[in-house]
Amino acid sequence: MKKIGFIDYFIDEWHANNYPKMIRESSLKDKFDVSLAWEEITPEGKKNLDQWCQEQQVGKAASIKQVVEECDCIIVLSPDNAERHEDLADLPLRSGKPVYIDKPIAPSLAAASRLFDKAQRYGTPMMSSSALRFGSALQKALDEDLKEQRVNFVSVRGGGVFHIYAIHQLEMLVMVMGTGARRVMQCGTTKVPLMIVDYEDGRRGSINLLPGYAFQLSAQYGENKSLAIDTMDDFFSLFIEAMLAFFDSGKSVIPQEHTLEIAALIEAGNAALLRPDTWVDVPGAM
């Protein structure tokens, strides 16, 4: 049984609270289990590490170093505080052991690039993604309707605040449109961001964060074809399977350029929120 270690900014959050059960119910449950966990802080009103470990039946680690030394693969969580990923992932990325960094990988292209550079320098397999990448409906569309097609426009929708949850819509956008976004514009409202993504070749996409809204995608492709995905309900279980397969093989199925493009779009999108109705260049765009 391979040991998975959790490293988190604070451990009482949705991902850490649910991943152990998902892992223990996966097809690879006989190969992996969550064995150790560590948190940096305990915010007021949250369970502390002792309480969490007791409830989750996971061992308590005294340090990041202990997690890295005693576990076979590592999950760096902190899904709501991506700015902590560089510090929290420093020792794991020097270990040579498979490391999954929770979404979004980083708040900027430069930070995401540094993480990839460090992983490469130390020969550490690394993966980061939104769970939405693994939804069966989207994958089916990419394998069938959209295969070898030019997608002219895609609209992706879902709930949440931009800096934490736009990753989900952006993951889907980049899967369908590929890389090459050159500029973005925020033209929604303060409560409902709507980001337009512009490409050099005339294609465009939109990211809409609507409170309480389910994840959806619409695309126009080819000459006069379109598709709509209105229900995405199996992505988390498939994501867990993909993450464990990565731990098993040491090989990520996610193109690095996709993850870097998403980090660049998050950076540009956050900047554009401060300058509504104005085009903002995507970092790294040619």
C-alpha positions as a Markdown table, in Angstrom:
| # | Residue | x | y | z |
|---|---|---|---|---|
| 1 | Met | 0.0 | 0.0 | 0.0 |
| 2 | Lys | 1.5 | 3.3 | -1.1 |
| 3 | Lys | 1.2 | 6.2 | 1.4 |
| 4 | Ile | -0.3 | 9.5 | 0.3 |
| 5 | Gly | 0.6 | 12.6 | 2.3 |
| 6 | Phe | -1.5 | 15.8 | 2.5 |
| 7 | Ile | 0.1 | 19.2 | 2.9 |
| 8 | Asp | -2.3 | 22.0 | 3.4 |
| 9 | Tyr | -2.5 | 25.7 | 4.3 |
| 10 | Phe | -5.5 | 24.7 | 6.6 |
| 11 | Ile | -6.8 | 21.2 | 6.6 |
| 12 | Asp | -10.5 | 21.8 | 7.3 |
| 13 | Glu | -11.5 | 22.6 | 3.7 |
| 14 | Trp | -13.7 | 20.8 | 1.1 |
| 15 | His | -11.0 | 19.0 | -0.8 |
| 16 | Ala | -9.1 | 17.6 | 2.2 |
| 17 | Asn | -12.4 | 16.7 | 3.9 |
| 18 | Asn | -13.5 | 14.6 | 0.8 |
| 19 | Tyr | -10.4 | 13.3 | -0.9 |
| 20 | Pro | -9.7 | 10.5 | 1.6 |
| 21 | Lys | -13.1 | 8.9 | 1.2 |
| 22 | Met | -12.9 | 9.3 | -2.6 |
| 23 | Ile | -9.5 | 7.6 | -2.7 |
| 24 | Arg | -10.7 | 4.8 | -0.4 |
| 25 | Glu | -13.6 | 4.2 | -2.8 |
| 26 | Ser | -11.6 | 4.4 | -6.0 |
| 27 | Ser | -10.6 | 1.5 | -8.2 |
| 28 | Leu | -7.0 | 1.9 | -6.8 |
| 29 | Lys | -8.1 | 1.7 | -3.2 |
| 30 | Asp | -5.9 | -1.4 | -2.6 |
| 31 | Lys | -2.8 | 0.5 | -3.8 |
| 32 | Phe | -3.2 | 3.9 | -2.1 |
| 33 | Asp | -4.4 | 5.5 | 1.1 |
| 34 | Val | -4.0 | 8.8 | 2.8 |
| 35 | Ser | -1.5 | 8.2 | 5.7 |
| 36 | Leu | -0.2 | 11.5 | 6.9 |
| 37 | Ala | -1.4 | 15.1 | 6.9 |
| 38 | Trp | 0.0 | 18.5 | 8.0 |
| 39 | Glu | -1.4 | 22.0 | 8.0 |
| 40 | Glu | 0.3 | 25.4 | 8.3 |
| 41 | Ile | -2.4 | 27.3 | 10.2 |
| 42 | Thr | -5.8 | 26.6 | 11.9 |
| 43 | Pro | -8.2 | 29.5 | 11.2 |
| 44 | Glu | -10.7 | 30.4 | 13.8 |
| 45 | Gly | -13.8 | 28.3 | 13.5 |
| 46 | Lys | -12.0 | 25.5 | 11.7 |
| 47 | Lys | -11.1 | 22.0 | 12.9 |
| 48 | Asn | -7.5 | 21.7 | 13.9 |
| 49 | Leu | -5.2 | 19.0 | 12.6 |
| 50 | Asp | -5.7 | 16.7 | 15.6 |
| 51 | Gln | -9.5 | 16.7 | 15.1 |
| 52 | Trp | -9.3 | 16.3 | 11.4 |
| 53 | Cys | -6.9 | 13.4 | 11.6 |
| 54 | Gln | -9.0 | 11.6 | 14.2 |
| 55 | Glu | -12.1 | 11.9 | 12.0 |
| 56 | Gln | -10.4 | 11.0 | 8.8 |
| 57 | Gln | -8.3 | 8.2 | 10.3 |
| 58 | Val | -5.1 | 9.7 | 9.1 |
| 59 | Gly | -1.8 | 10.2 | 10.9 |
| 60 | Lys | -0.7 | 13.6 | 12.1 |
| 61 | Ala | 2.6 | 14.9 | 10.7 |
| 62 | Ala | 4.8 | 17.3 | 12.7 |
| 63 | Ser | 6.2 | 18.9 | 9.6 |
| 64 | Ile | 6.3 | 19.0 | 5.8 |
| 65 | Lys | 9.6 | 17.2 | 6.0 |
| 66 | Gln | 8.0 | 14.3 | 7.8 |
| 67 | Val | 5.3 | 14.0 | 5.1 |
| 68 | Val | 7.8 | 14.1 | 2.3 |
| 69 | Glu | 10.1 | 11.5 | 4.0 |
| 70 | Glu | 7.5 | 9.0 | 5.0 |
| 71 | Cys | 5.0 | 9.2 | 2.1 |
| 72 | Asp | 5.3 | 7.8 | -1.4 |
| 73 | Cys | 3.3 | 10.5 | -3.1 |
| 74 | Ile | 2.2 | 14.0 | -2.0 |
| 75 | Ile | -0.8 | 16.2 | -2.5 |
| 76 | Val | -0.2 | 19.9 | -1.9 |
| 77 | Leu | -3.7 | 21.2 | -1.2 |
| 78 | Ser | -4.5 | 24.8 | -0.3 |
| 79 | Pro | -7.2 | 25.0 | -3.0 |
| 80 | Asp | -8.4 | 28.5 | -1.9 |
| 81 | Asn | -4.9 | 30.0 | -1.4 |
| 82 | Ala | -2.9 | 29.2 | -4.5 |
| 83 | Glu | -0.4 | 31.9 | -3.4 |
| 84 | Arg | 0.8 | 29.4 | -0.7 |
| 85 | His | 1.6 | 26.7 | -3.3 |
| 86 | Glu | 5.2 | 27.7 | -4.0 |
| 87 | Asp | 6.2 | 27.6 | -0.3 |
| 88 | Leu | 4.2 | 24.4 | 0.5 |
| 89 | Ala | 5.5 | 22.6 | -2.5 |
| 90 | Asp | 9.1 | 23.5 | -2.1 |
| 91 | Leu | 10.3 | 20.3 | -0.3 |
| 92 | Pro | 7.9 | 18.0 | -2.1 |
| 93 | Leu | 9.2 | 19.2 | -5.5 |
| 94 | Arg | 12.7 | 18.4 | -4.4 |
| 95 | Ser | 11.9 | 14.9 | -3.4 |
| 96 | Gly | 11.6 | 13.1 | -6.8 |
| 97 | Lys | 8.3 | 11.6 | -5.6 |
| 98 | Pro | 5.0 | 12.3 | -7.5 |
| 99 | Val | 3.4 | 15.6 | -6.4 |
| 100 | Tyr | -0.1 | 16.7 | -7.2 |
| 101 | Ile | -0.7 | 20.5 | -6.6 |
| 102 | Asp | -4.3 | 21.3 | -6.2 |
| 103 | Lys | -6.1 | 23.9 | -8.3 |
| 104 | Pro | -5.2 | 26.5 | -9.3 |
| 105 | Ile | -1.5 | 25.8 | -9.6 |
| 106 | Ala | -0.6 | 29.4 | -9.0 |
| 107 | Pro | -2.0 | 33.0 | -9.3 |
| 108 | Ser | 0.5 | 34.0 | -12.0 |
| 109 | Leu | 2.4 | 32.5 | -15.0 |
| 110 | Ala | 5.7 | 33.3 | -13.4 |
| 111 | Ala | 4.9 | 31.3 | -10.3 |
| 112 | Ala | 3.5 | 28.4 | -12.2 |
| 113 | Ser | 6.7 | 28.4 | -14.4 |
| 114 | Arg | 8.9 | 28.3 | -11.3 |
| 115 | Leu | 7.0 | 25.3 | -10.0 |
| 116 | Phe | 7.5 | 23.4 | -13.2 |
| 117 | Asp | 11.2 | 24.4 | -13.4 |
| 118 | Lys | 11.8 | 23.1 | -9.9 |
| 119 | Ala | 10.0 | 19.9 | -10.6 |
| 120 | Gln | 12.1 | 19.3 | -13.7 |
| 121 | Arg | 15.4 | 20.3 | -11.9 |
| 122 | Tyr | 14.8 | 17.6 | -9.3 |
| 123 | Gly | 13.2 | 15.0 | -11.5 |
| 124 | Thr | 9.9 | 15.2 | -9.7 |
| 125 | Pro | 6.7 | 14.2 | -11.5 |
| 126 | Met | 4.2 | 17.0 | -11.1 |
| 127 | Met | 0.5 | 17.3 | -12.0 |
| 128 | Ser | -2.1 | 20.1 | -11.4 |
| 129 | Ser | -5.6 | 20.4 | -12.8 |
| 130 | Ser | -9.2 | 21.3 | -12.2 |
| 131 | Ala | -11.3 | 18.2 | -11.8 |
| 132 | Leu | -13.5 | 19.5 | -14.6 |
| 133 | Arg | -10.8 | 18.3 | -17.1 |
| 134 | Phe | -11.9 | 14.7 | -16.5 |
| 135 | Gly | -15.7 | 15.0 | -17.0 |
| 136 | Ser | -16.9 | 12.3 | -19.3 |
| 137 | Ala | -19.2 | 14.5 | -21.3 |
| 138 | Leu | -16.4 | 17.0 | -22.2 |
| 139 | Gln | -14.0 | 14.2 | -23.0 |
| 140 | Lys | -16.6 | 12.5 | -25.3 |
| 141 | Ala | -17.1 | 15.8 | -27.1 |
| 142 | Leu | -13.4 | 16.2 | -27.7 |
| 143 | Asp | -13.0 | 12.6 | -28.9 |
| 144 | Glu | -16.0 | 12.8 | -31.2 |
| 145 | Asp | -17.8 | 16.0 | -32.3 |
| 146 | Leu | -14.8 | 18.4 | -31.8 |
| 147 | Lys | -12.1 | 16.1 | -33.0 |
| 148 | Glu | -10.0 | 17.8 | -35.7 |
| 149 | Gln | -12.5 | 20.6 | -35.8 |
| 150 | Arg | -11.8 | 24.4 | -35.6 |
| 151 | Val | -13.8 | 25.7 | -32.6 |
| 152 | Asn | -14.7 | 29.3 | -33.3 |
| 153 | Phe | -16.3 | 30.2 | -30.0 |
| 154 | Val | -16.8 | 28.5 | -26.6 |
| 155 | Ser | -18.7 | 29.7 | -23.6 |
| 156 | Val | -18.1 | 28.1 | -20.2 |
| 157 | Arg | -20.1 | 28.8 | -17.1 |
| 158 | Gly | -20.1 | 27.9 | -13.4 |
| 159 | Gly | -20.2 | 29.4 | -9.9 |
| 160 | Gly | -17.7 | 30.9 | -7.5 |
| 161 | Val | -15.4 | 33.9 | -7.1 |
| 162 | Phe | -12.9 | 34.4 | -9.9 |
| 163 | His | -9.5 | 33.9 | -8.3 |
| 164 | Ile | -10.5 | 30.6 | -6.7 |
| 165 | Tyr | -13.0 | 29.1 | -9.1 |
| 166 | Ala | -12.3 | 30.5 | -12.6 |
| 167 | Ile | -9.8 | 27.6 | -12.9 |
| 168 | His | -12.7 | 25.2 | -13.6 |
| 169 | Gln | -14.1 | 27.2 | -16.5 |
| 170 | Leu | -10.6 | 27.9 | -17.8 |
| 171 | Glu | -9.6 | 24.3 | -17.7 |
| 172 | Met | -12.5 | 23.5 | -20.0 |
| 173 | Leu | -11.8 | 26.5 | -22.2 |
| 174 | Val | -8.2 | 25.5 | -22.8 |
| 175 | Met | -9.0 | 21.9 | -23.4 |
| 176 | Val | -11.3 | 23.0 | -26.2 |
| 177 | Met | -9.5 | 26.0 | -27.6 |
| 178 | Gly | -5.9 | 25.1 | -27.0 |
| 179 | Thr | -3.3 | 27.7 | -26.1 |
| 180 | Gly | -2.6 | 31.0 | -27.7 |
| 181 | Ala | -4.9 | 33.5 | -25.9 |
| 182 | Arg | -3.6 | 37.0 | -26.4 |
| 183 | Arg | -5.8 | 39.3 | -24.3 |
| 184 | Val | -8.8 | 39.3 | -22.0 |
| 185 | Met | -11.6 | 41.7 | -21.0 |
| 186 | Gln | -13.8 | 41.7 | -17.9 |
| 187 | Cys | -17.2 | 43.0 | -18.9 |
| 188 | Gly | -19.6 | 41.5 | -16.4 |
| 189 | Thr | -20.6 | 43.0 | -13.0 |
| 190 | Thr | -18.9 | 43.0 | -9.6 |
| 191 | Lys | -21.0 | 40.0 | -8.6 |
| 192 | Val | -21.1 | 38.2 | -11.9 |
| 193 | Pro | -17.7 | 38.3 | -13.7 |
| 194 | Leu | -17.8 | 37.7 | -17.5 |
| 195 | Met | -14.4 | 37.5 | -19.1 |
| 196 | Ile | -13.9 | 37.5 | -22.9 |
| 197 | Val | -10.8 | 35.7 | -24.1 |
| 198 | Asp | -9.4 | 36.8 | -27.5 |
| 199 | Tyr | -7.2 | 34.8 | -29.8 |
| 200 | Glu | -4.8 | 36.0 | -32.5 |
| 201 | Asp | -6.6 | 34.0 | -35.2 |
| 202 | Gly | -10.0 | 35.5 | -34.6 |
| 203 | Arg | -11.5 | 32.9 | -32.2 |
| 204 | Arg | -13.0 | 33.9 | -28.9 |
| 205 | Gly | -14.2 | 32.4 | -25.7 |
| 206 | Ser | -16.1 | 33.6 | -22.6 |
| 207 | Ile | -15.8 | 32.7 | -18.9 |
| 208 | Asn | -19.0 | 33.4 | -16.9 |
| 209 | Leu | -19.1 | 33.0 | -13.1 |
| 210 | Leu | -22.7 | 32.9 | -11.9 |
| 211 | Pro | -23.4 | 32.4 | -8.2 |
| 212 | Gly | -24.8 | 28.9 | -7.7 |
| 213 | Tyr | -24.6 | 28.0 | -11.3 |
| 214 | Ala | -23.8 | 24.4 | -12.5 |
| 215 | Phe | -20.9 | 23.8 | -14.8 |
| 216 | Gln | -21.8 | 24.1 | -18.5 |
| 217 | Leu | -20.2 | 24.5 | -21.9 |
| 218 | Ser | -21.4 | 25.6 | -25.3 |
| 219 | Ala | -19.3 | 25.6 | -28.5 |
| 220 | Gln | -19.6 | 26.7 | -32.1 |
| 221 | Tyr | -17.3 | 24.8 | -34.5 |
| 222 | Gly | -16.8 | 24.1 | -38.1 |
| 223 | Glu | -19.0 | 25.9 | -40.6 |
| 224 | Asn | -22.3 | 25.9 | -38.8 |
| 225 | Lys | -22.2 | 23.3 | -36.0 |
| 226 | Ser | -22.7 | 23.7 | -32.3 |
| 227 | Leu | -22.9 | 21.6 | -29.2 |
| 228 | Ala | -24.0 | 22.1 | -25.6 |
| 229 | Ile | -23.0 | 20.2 | -22.4 |
| 230 | Asp | -25.5 | 21.1 | -19.7 |
| 231 | Thr | -24.7 | 18.4 | -17.2 |
| 232 | Met | -21.3 | 17.5 | -15.7 |
| 233 | Asp | -21.7 | 15.2 | -12.7 |
| 234 | Asp | -19.0 | 12.6 | -12.8 |
| 235 | Phe | -15.8 | 14.7 | -13.0 |
| 236 | Phe | -14.7 | 14.3 | -9.4 |
| 237 | Ser | -14.6 | 10.5 | -9.3 |
| 238 | Leu | -12.8 | 10.4 | -12.7 |
| 239 | Phe | -10.3 | 13.1 | -11.4 |
| 240 | Ile | -9.4 | 11.0 | -8.4 |
| 241 | Glu | -8.8 | 8.0 | -10.7 |
| 242 | Ala | -6.6 | 10.1 | -12.9 |
| 243 | Met | -4.6 | 11.5 | -10.0 |
| 244 | Leu | -4.0 | 8.0 | -8.5 |
| 245 | Ala | -3.0 | 6.8 | -12.0 |
| 246 | Phe | -0.5 | 9.6 | -12.1 |
| 247 | Phe | 0.9 | 8.5 | -8.7 |
| 248 | Asp | 1.1 | 5.0 | -10.0 |
| 249 | Ser | 2.9 | 5.8 | -13.2 |
| 250 | Gly | 4.7 | 9.1 | -12.4 |
| 251 | Lys | 3.4 | 10.4 | -15.7 |
| 252 | Ser | 0.8 | 13.3 | -16.0 |
| 253 | Val | -1.7 | 13.2 | -18.9 |
| 254 | Ile | -2.0 | 17.0 | -18.8 |
| 255 | Pro | 0.0 | 19.0 | -21.2 |
| 256 | Gln | 2.3 | 21.4 | -19.3 |
| 257 | Glu | 1.4 | 24.2 | -21.8 |
| 258 | His | -2.2 | 23.9 | -20.8 |
| 259 | Thr | -1.5 | 24.4 | -17.1 |
| 260 | Leu | 0.8 | 27.4 | -17.9 |
| 261 | Glu | -1.8 | 28.9 | -20.2 |
| 262 | Ile | -4.5 | 28.6 | -17.5 |
| 263 | Ala | -2.1 | 30.3 | -14.9 |
| 264 | Ala | -1.5 | 33.2 | -17.4 |
| 265 | Leu | -5.3 | 33.6 | -18.0 |
| 266 | Ile | -5.9 | 33.7 | -14.2 |
| 267 | Glu | -3.3 | 36.4 | -13.8 |
| 268 | Ala | -4.7 | 38.4 | -16.7 |
| 269 | Gly | -8.2 | 37.9 | -15.5 |
| 270 | Asn | -7.5 | 39.1 | -12.0 |
| 271 | Ala | -5.8 | 42.2 | -13.5 |
| 272 | Ala | -8.7 | 42.8 | -15.8 |
| 273 | Leu | -11.2 | 42.8 | -12.9 |
| 274 | Leu | -9.5 | 46.0 | -11.7 |
| 275 | Arg | -9.9 | 47.5 | -15.2 |
| 276 | Pro | -13.4 | 46.6 | -16.5 |
| 277 | Asp | -14.2 | 47.0 | -20.1 |
| 278 | Thr | -10.5 | 47.2 | -21.0 |
| 279 | Trp | -8.4 | 44.7 | -22.9 |
| 280 | Val | -5.5 | 43.2 | -20.8 |
| 281 | Asp | -2.7 | 41.3 | -22.4 |
| 282 | Val | -2.2 | 37.7 | -21.4 |
| 283 | Pro | 1.3 | 37.2 | -19.9 |
| 284 | Gly | 3.6 | 35.3 | -22.2 |
| 285 | Ala | 1.3 | 35.9 | -25.2 |
| 286 | Met | 3.2 | 36.3 | -28.5 |
